[in-house]
Amino acid sequence: MAKKESNFKNMTIALFVITAVAGLAMATVYSVTKEPIAASQKAKINNAIKLVIPEFDSISDTVVMPEDGKDSIRIHHLLKGTENSGNAVETYTDKGFAGRFTLMVGFMPDGSISNIEVLEHKETPGLGTKIAAPRFKDQFKGLKIADIPGEKLKVKKDGGTVDAITAATISSRAFCDAVNRAYATDKKGGKQ
């Protein structure tokens, strides 16, 4: 086989062929993995809902756009028969030390927090990651934010009631911000 001459035309054709093959390979991988990834995300959300409000038969969803105009927040209204079992609110904050993290906050029909699950975060290993530990998040169980002055959760360092994680106050404050956002959204768009 004769060696091709190295000129602009041949280099352009070679680059086009390589790019087309790489693009086709990426499109194939995307189409193959798109549905399994979506199913995995849906299963993760459903498992989180079951962890924050364990007893329910059916779910109806409401999407609420917060007043700050940022991403929407999803409220999962949970029913046991015809009775309200509570709401599971998918919330987020952008105030984490490493940026955005998302939570699932369960509110009982009386407005108290039943449980909280961390869905996703990128906080510092060994410090901020402790937001997902029961020792930290269990202090929120049973709290009624409506009974707190100003209806806002705050860490003790800021005059609130929440014990911050040592050396991870930013993550602790962000966690409170996400829970406050869930409460405000649930209060505005929930069926309690």
Secondary structure, 3 states (H helix, E strand, C coil): CCCCCCCHHHHHHHHHHHHHHHHHHHHHHHHHHHHHHHHHHHHHHHHHHHHHCCCCCEEEEEEECCCCCCCCEEEEEEEECCEEEEEEEEEEEEEECCEEEEEEEEECCCCEEEEEEEEECCCCCCCHHHHHCHHHHHHHCCCEHHHCHHHCCCEHHHCCCECCCCCCHHHHHHHHHHHHHHHHHHHHHCCC
